Structure formats: C-alpha cells, structure tokens
Amino acid sequence: MADEKKTLEDLKEITADAGAPAATTETQDSEVPVSIEGEAIEYVQKLDAHGRAYATGKRKDAIARVWIKPGKGVITVNGREEAVYFARPTLRMVIGQAFEVAGRVGQYDVFATVSGGGLSGQAGAVRHGISKALTHFEPELRSAIKAAGFLTRDARVVERKKYGKAKARRSFQFSKR
C-alpha cells in the first residue's frame, strides 16, 4: 500500500465506479444539492394581496416601512406629503435617488411610516426601503440599484459615550492649576 501511487485519474475511476451522485451538503434535516456551476440566482416579484411591494429600510436609528404600488408618483410619509415631512430639498432628493437610478420617476406611489432617529436618518431609511421595494416589484432593476449602492444598509451609527469622557471621545477641559 505504501508504494502505490495515487493520481487524479485513479480518483476519477473510483468515483465513476461508485456511481457518485451530484455533490451534496448534508444539513440537519435533508440533503441540499450544491450548484457546481456558477448559476445566477433568479429573483422573483414579491407582492402582497393589494398588489404592493413592501420593504423595510434602515439608517442610523431610523426604521422605515415602505410600500410601493404603480401610480402617479405621490410619496406619503407618516400620513403627510413628502414636501411637508421633509422640508429640506436635499432630503427630498435623497428619497428620489432610487427612482432616478431605476428610471422610474413618477411611476410609483410610495406610502412610508418612519420612526426613530432624525430627519437625515429617516430620509436615508426611506431611500433604503424604496430601493428594496423596487427590487421586489421589478427584480430586473436590482443590478442598477445595487450598483448605485442603495441596497446596502449604511452601518455607520453614533459611537457610544464612554465613562470619564464628555462625549464619545471628547475629554473634559484640562486645567493645569
């Protein structure tokens, strides 16, 4: 046995003789086939009973629940118009970025409920939710929206205050005397 040389061809013969099935991974309940070739994942449309796509968007401490459906482009946030809730034009621009990248400006009505955080975080959360909901409604838009970076949750959050410090890193004023 020690003088036998094992090669890849010997291994091929052994697996062919055993009649090995396709590569599988064992899980707790059953066997799941593993794709050997690089098959692309196919995304499907996800709609609720009312024909709307739903997604949750997050940014800083803000969480937005977003529903979109085909319409005239009306955006409602917490029961108020977009222009009333987000008074600053930059925040309204942030919300509309996903539609601009997808080329769907004015084609969907958006209903969002937002809680937590400030206005900037809430606008980012609504944009994240709109982007995810768009990909649920039209899966073929996913590559364009993902390339713009709107599907990635921005993980940056406020650093916590430390003991013995005025803020997260700011020390108290030093006095020599």
PyMOL CGO cylinders between C-alpha atoms (Angstrom):
from pymol import cmd
from pymol.cgo import CYLINDER

trace = [
    CYLINDER, 0.00, 0.00, 0.00, 2.75, 2.46, 0.77, 0.3, 1, 1, 1, 1, 1, 1,
    CYLINDER, 2.75, 2.46, 0.77, 4.30, 2.03, -2.72, 0.3, 1, 1, 1, 1, 1, 1,
    CYLINDER, 4.30, 2.03, -2.72, 1.01, 2.62, -4.59, 0.3, 1, 1, 1, 1, 1, 1,
    CYLINDER, 1.01, 2.62, -4.59, 0.90, 5.97, -6.31, 0.3, 1, 1, 1, 1, 1, 1,
    CYLINDER, 0.90, 5.97, -6.31, -2.43, 7.73, -6.23, 0.3, 1, 1, 1, 1, 1, 1,
    CYLINDER, -2.43, 7.73, -6.23, -3.25, 10.14, -9.01, 0.3, 1, 1, 1, 1, 1, 1,
    CYLINDER, -3.25, 10.14, -9.01, -6.25, 12.17, -10.05, 0.3, 1, 1, 1, 1, 1, 1,
    CYLINDER, -6.25, 12.17, -10.05, -7.05, 9.59, -12.72, 0.3, 1, 1, 1, 1, 1, 1,
    CYLINDER, -7.05, 9.59, -12.72, -7.27, 6.89, -10.03, 0.3, 1, 1, 1, 1, 1, 1,
    CYLINDER, -7.27, 6.89, -10.03, -9.67, 9.12, -8.11, 0.3, 1, 1, 1, 1, 1, 1,
    CYLINDER, -9.67, 9.12, -8.11, -11.83, 9.62, -11.20, 0.3, 1, 1, 1, 1, 1, 1,
    CYLINDER, -11.83, 9.62, -11.20, -12.02, 5.86, -11.69, 0.3, 1, 1, 1, 1, 1, 1,
    CYLINDER, -12.02, 5.86, -11.69, -13.00, 5.32, -8.06, 0.3, 1, 1, 1, 1, 1, 1,
    CYLINDER, -13.00, 5.32, -8.06, -15.82, 7.91, -8.18, 0.3, 1, 1, 1, 1, 1, 1,
    CYLINDER, -15.82, 7.91, -8.18, -17.03, 6.58, -11.54, 0.3, 1, 1, 1, 1, 1, 1,
    CYLINDER, -17.03, 6.58, -11.54, -17.12, 3.02, -10.15, 0.3, 1, 1, 1, 1, 1, 1,
    CYLINDER, -17.12, 3.02, -10.15, -19.07, 4.10, -7.09, 0.3, 1, 1, 1, 1, 1, 1,
    CYLINDER, -19.07, 4.10, -7.09, -21.59, 5.96, -9.27, 0.3, 1, 1, 1, 1, 1, 1,
    CYLINDER, -21.59, 5.96, -9.27, -21.38, 9.04, -7.08, 0.3, 1, 1, 1, 1, 1, 1,
    CYLINDER, -21.38, 9.04, -7.08, -24.36, 11.39, -7.32, 0.3, 1, 1, 1, 1, 1, 1,
    CYLINDER, -24.36, 11.39, -7.32, -24.03, 15.17, -7.68, 0.3, 1, 1, 1, 1, 1, 1,
    CYLINDER, -24.03, 15.17, -7.68, -22.20, 16.98, -4.90, 0.3, 1, 1, 1, 1, 1, 1,
    CYLINDER, -22.20, 16.98, -4.90, -24.36, 17.48, -1.85, 0.3, 1, 1, 1, 1, 1, 1,
    CYLINDER, -24.36, 17.48, -1.85, -24.05, 19.09, 1.52, 0.3, 1, 1, 1, 1, 1, 1,
    CYLINDER, -24.05, 19.09, 1.52, -25.67, 17.46, 4.48, 0.3, 1, 1, 1, 1, 1, 1,
    CYLINDER, -25.67, 17.46, 4.48, -27.87, 19.56, 6.71, 0.3, 1, 1, 1, 1, 1, 1,
    CYLINDER, -27.87, 19.56, 6.71, -29.73, 18.55, 9.83, 0.3, 1, 1, 1, 1, 1, 1,
    CYLINDER, -29.73, 18.55, 9.83, -32.98, 17.63, 8.05, 0.3, 1, 1, 1, 1, 1, 1,
    CYLINDER, -32.98, 17.63, 8.05, -32.13, 16.67, 4.47, 0.3, 1, 1, 1, 1, 1, 1,
    CYLINDER, -32.13, 16.67, 4.47, -29.60, 16.87, 1.70, 0.3, 1, 1, 1, 1, 1, 1,
    CYLINDER, -29.60, 16.87, 1.70, -29.42, 20.08, -0.33, 0.3, 1, 1, 1, 1, 1, 1,
    CYLINDER, -29.42, 20.08, -0.33, -27.76, 19.96, -3.77, 0.3, 1, 1, 1, 1, 1, 1,
    CYLINDER, -27.76, 19.96, -3.77, -24.88, 22.37, -4.22, 0.3, 1, 1, 1, 1, 1, 1,
    CYLINDER, -24.88, 22.37, -4.22, -24.56, 24.10, -7.55, 0.3, 1, 1, 1, 1, 1, 1,
    CYLINDER, -24.56, 24.10, -7.55, -21.20, 23.22, -9.09, 0.3, 1, 1, 1, 1, 1, 1,
    CYLINDER, -21.20, 23.22, -9.09, -21.54, 25.64, -11.99, 0.3, 1, 1, 1, 1, 1, 1,
    CYLINDER, -21.54, 25.64, -11.99, -21.93, 29.35, -11.20, 0.3, 1, 1, 1, 1, 1, 1,
    CYLINDER, -21.93, 29.35, -11.20, -25.68, 29.58, -11.71, 0.3, 1, 1, 1, 1, 1, 1,
    CYLINDER, -25.68, 29.58, -11.71, -27.20, 33.03, -11.26, 0.3, 1, 1, 1, 1, 1, 1,
    CYLINDER, -27.20, 33.03, -11.26, -29.80, 33.47, -8.55, 0.3, 1, 1, 1, 1, 1, 1,
    CYLINDER, -29.80, 33.47, -8.55, -33.18, 34.28, -10.04, 0.3, 1, 1, 1, 1, 1, 1,
    CYLINDER, -33.18, 34.28, -10.04, -35.17, 36.92, -8.16, 0.3, 1, 1, 1, 1, 1, 1,
    CYLINDER, -35.17, 36.92, -8.16, -38.96, 36.85, -8.34, 0.3, 1, 1, 1, 1, 1, 1,
    CYLINDER, -38.96, 36.85, -8.34, -41.59, 39.53, -7.85, 0.3, 1, 1, 1, 1, 1, 1,
    CYLINDER, -41.59, 39.53, -7.85, -42.90, 39.75, -4.25, 0.3, 1, 1, 1, 1, 1, 1,
    CYLINDER, -42.90, 39.75, -4.25, -46.28, 41.47, -3.90, 0.3, 1, 1, 1, 1, 1, 1,
    CYLINDER, -46.28, 41.47, -3.90, -48.91, 41.47, -1.14, 0.3, 1, 1, 1, 1, 1, 1,
    CYLINDER, -48.91, 41.47, -1.14, -52.66, 40.89, -1.57, 0.3, 1, 1, 1, 1, 1, 1,
    CYLINDER, -52.66, 40.89, -1.57, -53.18, 44.55, -2.56, 0.3, 1, 1, 1, 1, 1, 1,
    CYLINDER, -53.18, 44.55, -2.56, -50.57, 44.44, -5.36, 0.3, 1, 1, 1, 1, 1, 1,
    CYLINDER, -50.57, 44.44, -5.36, -47.97, 46.41, -3.38, 0.3, 1, 1, 1, 1, 1, 1,
    CYLINDER, -47.97, 46.41, -3.38, -44.32, 45.65, -2.75, 0.3, 1, 1, 1, 1, 1, 1,
    CYLINDER, -44.32, 45.65, -2.75, -43.15, 46.00, 0.87, 0.3, 1, 1, 1, 1, 1, 1,
    CYLINDER, -43.15, 46.00, 0.87, -39.68, 46.55, 2.28, 0.3, 1, 1, 1, 1, 1, 1,
    CYLINDER, -39.68, 46.55, 2.28, -38.03, 47.77, 5.46, 0.3, 1, 1, 1, 1, 1, 1,
    CYLINDER, -38.03, 47.77, 5.46, -35.28, 50.38, 5.22, 0.3, 1, 1, 1, 1, 1, 1,
    CYLINDER, -35.28, 50.38, 5.22, -32.83, 51.32, 7.95, 0.3, 1, 1, 1, 1, 1, 1,
    CYLINDER, -32.83, 51.32, 7.95, -30.31, 54.12, 8.51, 0.3, 1, 1, 1, 1, 1, 1,
    CYLINDER, -30.31, 54.12, 8.51, -28.73, 55.18, 11.82, 0.3, 1, 1, 1, 1, 1, 1,
    CYLINDER, -28.73, 55.18, 11.82, -31.54, 54.80, 14.38, 0.3, 1, 1, 1, 1, 1, 1,
    CYLINDER, -31.54, 54.80, 14.38, -34.36, 55.29, 11.85, 0.3, 1, 1, 1, 1, 1, 1,
    CYLINDER, -34.36, 55.29, 11.85, -36.53, 52.45, 10.58, 0.3, 1, 1, 1, 1, 1, 1,
    CYLINDER, -36.53, 52.45, 10.58, -38.87, 52.91, 7.61, 0.3, 1, 1, 1, 1, 1, 1,
    CYLINDER, -38.87, 52.91, 7.61, -41.64, 50.58, 6.50, 0.3, 1, 1, 1, 1, 1, 1,
    CYLINDER, -41.64, 50.58, 6.50, -42.24, 51.26, 2.79, 0.3, 1, 1, 1, 1, 1, 1,
    CYLINDER, -42.24, 51.26, 2.79, -45.00, 50.12, 0.43, 0.3, 1, 1, 1, 1, 1, 1,
    CYLINDER, -45.00, 50.12, 0.43, -44.91, 50.97, -3.29, 0.3, 1, 1, 1, 1, 1, 1,
    CYLINDER, -44.91, 50.97, -3.29, -47.51, 50.47, -5.99, 0.3, 1, 1, 1, 1, 1, 1,
    CYLINDER, -47.51, 50.47, -5.99, -47.92, 51.79, -9.53, 0.3, 1, 1, 1, 1, 1, 1,
    CYLINDER, -47.92, 51.79, -9.53, -49.34, 55.30, -9.51, 0.3, 1, 1, 1, 1, 1, 1,
    CYLINDER, -49.34, 55.30, -9.51, -48.68, 58.98, -10.18, 0.3, 1, 1, 1, 1, 1, 1,
    CYLINDER, -48.68, 58.98, -10.18, -45.55, 59.41, -8.06, 0.3, 1, 1, 1, 1, 1, 1,
    CYLINDER, -45.55, 59.41, -8.06, -47.18, 60.55, -4.81, 0.3, 1, 1, 1, 1, 1, 1,
    CYLINDER, -47.18, 60.55, -4.81, -44.92, 60.00, -1.78, 0.3, 1, 1, 1, 1, 1, 1,
    CYLINDER, -44.92, 60.00, -1.78, -46.59, 59.94, 1.64, 0.3, 1, 1, 1, 1, 1, 1,
    CYLINDER, -46.59, 59.94, 1.64, -44.50, 59.73, 4.81, 0.3, 1, 1, 1, 1, 1, 1,
    CYLINDER, -44.50, 59.73, 4.81, -46.28, 59.21, 8.15, 0.3, 1, 1, 1, 1, 1, 1,
    CYLINDER, -46.28, 59.21, 8.15, -49.56, 60.39, 6.62, 0.3, 1, 1, 1, 1, 1, 1,
    CYLINDER, -49.56, 60.39, 6.62, -48.11, 63.66, 5.29, 0.3, 1, 1, 1, 1, 1, 1,
    CYLINDER, -48.11, 63.66, 5.29, -46.87, 64.75, 1.87, 0.3, 1, 1, 1, 1, 1, 1,
    CYLINDER, -46.87, 64.75, 1.87, -43.16, 64.30, 1.19, 0.3, 1, 1, 1, 1, 1, 1,
    CYLINDER, -43.16, 64.30, 1.19, -42.63, 68.08, 0.82, 0.3, 1, 1, 1, 1, 1, 1,
    CYLINDER, -42.63, 68.08, 0.82, -44.26, 68.74, 4.19, 0.3, 1, 1, 1, 1, 1, 1,
    CYLINDER, -44.26, 68.74, 4.19, -42.49, 65.99, 6.14, 0.3, 1, 1, 1, 1, 1, 1,
    CYLINDER, -42.49, 65.99, 6.14, -39.06, 66.51, 4.56, 0.3, 1, 1, 1, 1, 1, 1,
    CYLINDER, -39.06, 66.51, 4.56, -38.92, 70.29, 4.15, 0.3, 1, 1, 1, 1, 1, 1,
    CYLINDER, -38.92, 70.29, 4.15, -35.27, 70.45, 3.02, 0.3, 1, 1, 1, 1, 1, 1,
    CYLINDER, -35.27, 70.45, 3.02, -34.74, 69.86, -0.72, 0.3, 1, 1, 1, 1, 1, 1,
    CYLINDER, -34.74, 69.86, -0.72, -31.67, 67.69, -0.05, 0.3, 1, 1, 1, 1, 1, 1,
    CYLINDER, -31.67, 67.69, -0.05, -33.74, 65.22, 1.94, 0.3, 1, 1, 1, 1, 1, 1,
    CYLINDER, -33.74, 65.22, 1.94, -36.36, 65.04, -0.84, 0.3, 1, 1, 1, 1, 1, 1,
    CYLINDER, -36.36, 65.04, -0.84, -33.53, 64.50, -3.33, 0.3, 1, 1, 1, 1, 1, 1,
    CYLINDER, -33.53, 64.50, -3.33, -32.19, 61.59, -1.24, 0.3, 1, 1, 1, 1, 1, 1,
    CYLINDER, -32.19, 61.59, -1.24, -35.60, 59.91, -1.27, 0.3, 1, 1, 1, 1, 1, 1,
    CYLINDER, -35.60, 59.91, -1.27, -35.95, 60.21, -5.06, 0.3, 1, 1, 1, 1, 1, 1,
    CYLINDER, -35.95, 60.21, -5.06, -32.49, 58.85, -5.91, 0.3, 1, 1, 1, 1, 1, 1,
    CYLINDER, -32.49, 58.85, -5.91, -33.64, 55.23, -6.21, 0.3, 1, 1, 1, 1, 1, 1,
    CYLINDER, -33.64, 55.23, -6.21, -36.33, 56.17, -8.74, 0.3, 1, 1, 1, 1, 1, 1,
    CYLINDER, -36.33, 56.17, -8.74, -33.84, 58.26, -10.77, 0.3, 1, 1, 1, 1, 1, 1,
    CYLINDER, -33.84, 58.26, -10.77, -31.31, 55.42, -10.96, 0.3, 1, 1, 1, 1, 1, 1,
    CYLINDER, -31.31, 55.42, -10.96, -34.03, 52.96, -11.97, 0.3, 1, 1, 1, 1, 1, 1,
    CYLINDER, -34.03, 52.96, -11.97, -35.58, 55.39, -14.47, 0.3, 1, 1, 1, 1, 1, 1,
    CYLINDER, -35.58, 55.39, -14.47, -38.99, 55.17, -12.80, 0.3, 1, 1, 1, 1, 1, 1,
    CYLINDER, -38.99, 55.17, -12.80, -39.57, 58.78, -11.66, 0.3, 1, 1, 1, 1, 1, 1,
    CYLINDER, -39.57, 58.78, -11.66, -43.29, 59.47, -11.18, 0.3, 1, 1, 1, 1, 1, 1,
    CYLINDER, -43.29, 59.47, -11.18, -44.40, 55.90, -11.88, 0.3, 1, 1, 1, 1, 1, 1,
    CYLINDER, -44.40, 55.90, -11.88, -44.90, 54.62, -8.32, 0.3, 1, 1, 1, 1, 1, 1,
    CYLINDER, -44.90, 54.62, -8.32, -46.85, 55.82, -5.30, 0.3, 1, 1, 1, 1, 1, 1,
    CYLINDER, -46.85, 55.82, -5.30, -44.99, 55.42, -2.03, 0.3, 1, 1, 1, 1, 1, 1,
    CYLINDER, -44.99, 55.42, -2.03, -46.51, 55.05, 1.41, 0.3, 1, 1, 1, 1, 1, 1,
    CYLINDER, -46.51, 55.05, 1.41, -43.96, 55.02, 4.24, 0.3, 1, 1, 1, 1, 1, 1,
    CYLINDER, -43.96, 55.02, 4.24, -44.05, 55.02, 8.01, 0.3, 1, 1, 1, 1, 1, 1,
    CYLINDER, -44.05, 55.02, 8.01, -40.83, 56.11, 9.68, 0.3, 1, 1, 1, 1, 1, 1,
    CYLINDER, -40.83, 56.11, 9.68, -39.81, 56.05, 13.33, 0.3, 1, 1, 1, 1, 1, 1,
    CYLINDER, -39.81, 56.05, 13.33, -36.65, 56.81, 15.26, 0.3, 1, 1, 1, 1, 1, 1,
    CYLINDER, -36.65, 56.81, 15.26, -33.63, 58.94, 14.50, 0.3, 1, 1, 1, 1, 1, 1,
    CYLINDER, -33.63, 58.94, 14.50, -33.57, 62.39, 12.96, 0.3, 1, 1, 1, 1, 1, 1,
    CYLINDER, -33.57, 62.39, 12.96, -34.70, 63.68, 9.59, 0.3, 1, 1, 1, 1, 1, 1,
    CYLINDER, -34.70, 63.68, 9.59, -31.47, 62.78, 7.79, 0.3, 1, 1, 1, 1, 1, 1,
    CYLINDER, -31.47, 62.78, 7.79, -31.53, 59.21, 9.06, 0.3, 1, 1, 1, 1, 1, 1,
    CYLINDER, -31.53, 59.21, 9.06, -35.22, 58.93, 8.25, 0.3, 1, 1, 1, 1, 1, 1,
    CYLINDER, -35.22, 58.93, 8.25, -34.66, 60.10, 4.67, 0.3, 1, 1, 1, 1, 1, 1,
    CYLINDER, -34.66, 60.10, 4.67, -31.88, 57.53, 4.29, 0.3, 1, 1, 1, 1, 1, 1,
    CYLINDER, -31.88, 57.53, 4.29, -34.12, 54.82, 5.73, 0.3, 1, 1, 1, 1, 1, 1,
    CYLINDER, -34.12, 54.82, 5.73, -36.92, 55.70, 3.30, 0.3, 1, 1, 1, 1, 1, 1,
    CYLINDER, -36.92, 55.70, 3.30, -34.46, 55.59, 0.37, 0.3, 1, 1, 1, 1, 1, 1,
    CYLINDER, -34.46, 55.59, 0.37, -33.22, 52.18, 1.51, 0.3, 1, 1, 1, 1, 1, 1,
    CYLINDER, -33.22, 52.18, 1.51, -36.80, 50.93, 1.83, 0.3, 1, 1, 1, 1, 1, 1,
    CYLINDER, -36.80, 50.93, 1.83, -37.82, 52.30, -1.58, 0.3, 1, 1, 1, 1, 1, 1,
    CYLINDER, -37.82, 52.30, -1.58, -34.79, 50.67, -3.19, 0.3, 1, 1, 1, 1, 1, 1,
    CYLINDER, -34.79, 50.67, -3.19, -35.59, 47.27, -1.67, 0.3, 1, 1, 1, 1, 1, 1,
    CYLINDER, -35.59, 47.27, -1.67, -39.30, 47.57, -2.53, 0.3, 1, 1, 1, 1, 1, 1,
    CYLINDER, -39.30, 47.57, -2.53, -38.44, 48.47, -6.14, 0.3, 1, 1, 1, 1, 1, 1,
    CYLINDER, -38.44, 48.47, -6.14, -36.37, 45.31, -6.44, 0.3, 1, 1, 1, 1, 1, 1,
    CYLINDER, -36.37, 45.31, -6.44, -39.30, 43.31, -5.04, 0.3, 1, 1, 1, 1, 1, 1,
    CYLINDER, -39.30, 43.31, -5.04, -41.68, 44.89, -7.56, 0.3, 1, 1, 1, 1, 1, 1,
    CYLINDER, -41.68, 44.89, -7.56, -39.31, 44.75, -10.55, 0.3, 1, 1, 1, 1, 1, 1,
    CYLINDER, -39.31, 44.75, -10.55, -36.49, 42.24, -9.94, 0.3, 1, 1, 1, 1, 1, 1,
    CYLINDER, -36.49, 42.24, -9.94, -34.73, 43.22, -13.19, 0.3, 1, 1, 1, 1, 1, 1,
    CYLINDER, -34.73, 43.22, -13.19, -33.91, 46.64, -11.66, 0.3, 1, 1, 1, 1, 1, 1,
    CYLINDER, -33.91, 46.64, -11.66, -31.81, 45.02, -8.93, 0.3, 1, 1, 1, 1, 1, 1,
    CYLINDER, -31.81, 45.02, -8.93, -28.47, 45.27, -10.75, 0.3, 1, 1, 1, 1, 1, 1,
    CYLINDER, -28.47, 45.27, -10.75, -28.82, 49.02, -11.43, 0.3, 1, 1, 1, 1, 1, 1,
    CYLINDER, -28.82, 49.02, -11.43, -29.97, 49.83, -7.90, 0.3, 1, 1, 1, 1, 1, 1,
    CYLINDER, -29.97, 49.83, -7.90, -27.32, 47.63, -6.33, 0.3, 1, 1, 1, 1, 1, 1,
    CYLINDER, -27.32, 47.63, -6.33, -24.59, 49.23, -8.47, 0.3, 1, 1, 1, 1, 1, 1,
    CYLINDER, -24.59, 49.23, -8.47, -25.64, 52.63, -7.10, 0.3, 1, 1, 1, 1, 1, 1,
    CYLINDER, -25.64, 52.63, -7.10, -25.21, 51.24, -3.57, 0.3, 1, 1, 1, 1, 1, 1,
    CYLINDER, -25.21, 51.24, -3.57, -28.80, 51.78, -2.41, 0.3, 1, 1, 1, 1, 1, 1,
    CYLINDER, -28.80, 51.78, -2.41, -29.45, 48.17, -1.33, 0.3, 1, 1, 1, 1, 1, 1,
    CYLINDER, -29.45, 48.17, -1.33, -26.62, 48.17, 1.22, 0.3, 1, 1, 1, 1, 1, 1,
    CYLINDER, -26.62, 48.17, 1.22, -27.60, 49.22, 4.71, 0.3, 1, 1, 1, 1, 1, 1,
    CYLINDER, -27.60, 49.22, 4.71, -25.29, 52.00, 5.86, 0.3, 1, 1, 1, 1, 1, 1,
    CYLINDER, -25.29, 52.00, 5.86, -23.93, 50.52, 9.07, 0.3, 1, 1, 1, 1, 1, 1,
    CYLINDER, -23.93, 50.52, 9.07, -22.47, 53.76, 10.45, 0.3, 1, 1, 1, 1, 1, 1,
    CYLINDER, -22.47, 53.76, 10.45, -24.09, 54.66, 13.75, 0.3, 1, 1, 1, 1, 1, 1,
    CYLINDER, -24.09, 54.66, 13.75, -23.29, 57.12, 16.52, 0.3, 1, 1, 1, 1, 1, 1,
    CYLINDER, -23.29, 57.12, 16.52, -20.45, 55.97, 18.75, 0.3, 1, 1, 1, 1, 1, 1,
    CYLINDER, -20.45, 55.97, 18.75, -21.47, 55.47, 22.37, 0.3, 1, 1, 1, 1, 1, 1,
    CYLINDER, -21.47, 55.47, 22.37, -20.40, 57.79, 25.17, 0.3, 1, 1, 1, 1, 1, 1,
    CYLINDER, -20.40, 57.79, 25.17, -17.53, 56.48, 27.30, 0.3, 1, 1, 1, 1, 1, 1,
    CYLINDER, -17.53, 56.48, 27.30, -17.08, 56.69, 31.04, 0.3, 1, 1, 1, 1, 1, 1,
    CYLINDER, -17.08, 56.69, 31.04, -14.84, 59.60, 32.10, 0.3, 1, 1, 1, 1, 1, 1,
    CYLINDER, -14.84, 59.60, 32.10, -15.36, 61.47, 28.82, 0.3, 1, 1, 1, 1, 1, 1,
    CYLINDER, -15.36, 61.47, 28.82, -17.64, 64.34, 27.92, 0.3, 1, 1, 1, 1, 1, 1,
    CYLINDER, -17.64, 64.34, 27.92, -18.84, 62.57, 24.76, 0.3, 1, 1, 1, 1, 1, 1,
    CYLINDER, -18.84, 62.57, 24.76, -17.63, 59.52, 22.85, 0.3, 1, 1, 1, 1, 1, 1,
    CYLINDER, -17.63, 59.52, 22.85, -14.04, 60.79, 22.56, 0.3, 1, 1, 1, 1, 1, 1,
    CYLINDER, -14.04, 60.79, 22.56, -14.13, 64.39, 23.79, 0.3, 1, 1, 1, 1, 1, 1,
    CYLINDER, -14.13, 64.39, 23.79, -12.34, 64.86, 27.10, 0.3, 1, 1, 1, 1, 1, 1,
    CYLINDER, -12.34, 64.86, 27.10, -13.25, 67.39, 29.73, 0.3, 1, 1, 1, 1, 1, 1,
    CYLINDER, -13.25, 67.39, 29.73, -11.27, 70.66, 29.66, 0.3, 1, 1, 1, 1, 1, 1,
    CYLINDER, -11.27, 70.66, 29.66, -7.86, 70.19, 31.23, 0.3, 1, 1, 1, 1, 1, 1,
    CYLINDER, -7.86, 70.19, 31.23, -6.75, 72.62, 33.92, 0.3, 1, 1, 1, 1, 1, 1,
    CYLINDER, -6.75, 72.62, 33.92, -3.10, 72.92, 34.98, 0.3, 1, 1, 1, 1, 1, 1,
    CYLINDER, -3.10, 72.92, 34.98, -3.89, 74.70, 38.23, 0.3, 1, 1, 1, 1, 1, 1,
]
cmd.load_cgo(trace, "trace")
